[in-house]
Amino acid sequence: MADPFIGEIKILPYTFAPRSWASCDGQLLPISQNTALFAILGTTFGGDGRSTLGLPNLQGRAPMHPGRGPGLTPRRLGERVGSSTVVLDEAEIPSHNHRVAGVRRIGTADTPDNTMFPATDADIDTHQYIRTDANLSSMASSSLAISGGGQAHENRQPSLVMQFCIALDGLFPSRN
């Protein structure tokens, strides 16, 4: 890796950071030993700016370009966005319905208390559930199944695990 720019980030297939490189895992480094890197990064990725600077943390993250564009949300360099898991609320679930379960026979009860709906059939036209205020009761829990459960689901894109490393030494990048 001849002459990288200080602060250059590369994806490497190693389980370690090579000499003069550090893993992009959010660690804090002393400014006194990394003055050139601090001149480039500042406190963009953390650190107190007096004695420490932070490296980017790309563990479980995808890099994204800063800036803005038509229809896009503006993003700053070093901003962390997104989540690895998500719990959907009712407003985020596509419109759909759940069918009510029934049995293919004539109803045998005059209230739906712990019973099933009789199914509609050309040969069976007798439904014994008649609504009056006097016979209101709870339906059997098996009549309409519950969906969901409020658990989070995986939200990460398919990926291949690689090591992000940042150059600590090398050429100081000049501005255009």
Residue pairs with C-beta under 8 A, 6 or more apart in sequence:
1 10
1 18
1 21
1 167
3 170
3 171
4 10
4 167
4 170
4 171
5 167
5 170
5 171
5 172
5 173
6 36
6 37
6 40
6 167
6 168
6 169
6 170
6 171
6 172
6 173
7 37
7 40
7 41
7 166
7 167
7 173
8 166
8 167
8 170
9 24
9 56
9 58
9 63
9 164
9 165
9 166
9 167
10 21
10 164
10 165
10 167
11 162
11 163
11 164
11 165
12 18
12 21
12 162
12 163
12 164
12 165
13 162
13 163
14 163
15 163
16 163
17 23
17 163
17 165
18 165
20 167
20 168
20 169
20 170
21 165
21 166
21 167
21 168
22 29
22 55
22 165
22 166
22 168
23 55
23 163
23 164
23 165
23 166
24 55
24 56
24 57
24 58
24 59
24 164
24 165
24 166
25 55
25 57
25 58
25 59
26 45
26 46
26 54
26 55
26 56
26 57
26 59
27 54
27 55
28 46
28 47
28 52
28 53
28 54
28 55
29 37
29 47
29 52
29 53
29 54
29 55
30 51
30 52
31 38
31 47
31 49
31 50
31 51
31 52
31 53
32 51
34 53
34 168
36 169
36 172
37 53
37 166
37 168
38 53
39 172
40 172
40 173
41 53
41 54
41 55
42 49
42 53
43 49
43 53
43 54
44 54
44 77
44 78
45 53
45 54
45 55
45 56
45 57
45 78
46 52
46 53
46 54
46 55
47 53
47 54
55 166
56 78
56 164
56 166
57 80
58 164
60 84
60 156
61 80
61 82
62 157
62 159
63 164
64 75
64 81
65 75
66 75
66 76
66 77
66 79
67 74
67 75
68 74
68 75
75 81
82 155
83 155
84 154
84 155
84 156
85 152
85 153
85 154
85 155
86 152
86 153
86 155
87 150
87 151
87 152
87 153
88 148
88 153
93 148
98 144
98 145
98 147
100 117
100 143
100 144
101 116
101 117
101 142
101 143
101 144
101 145
102 116
102 117
102 118
102 119
102 120
103 116
103 117
103 118
103 119
104 118
104 119
104 121
104 124
105 118
105 119
105 124
106 118
106 124
106 126
106 128
107 115
107 117
107 118
107 126
107 127
107 128
107 129
108 115
108 128
109 115
109 128
110 128
110 129
110 130
110 135
111 129
111 135
111 137
112 129
112 137
112 138
112 139
112 140
112 143
113 137
113 138
113 139
113 140
114 138
114 140
115 139
115 140
116 140
116 142
116 143
117 129
117 143
118 124
118 126
118 127
118 128
120 127
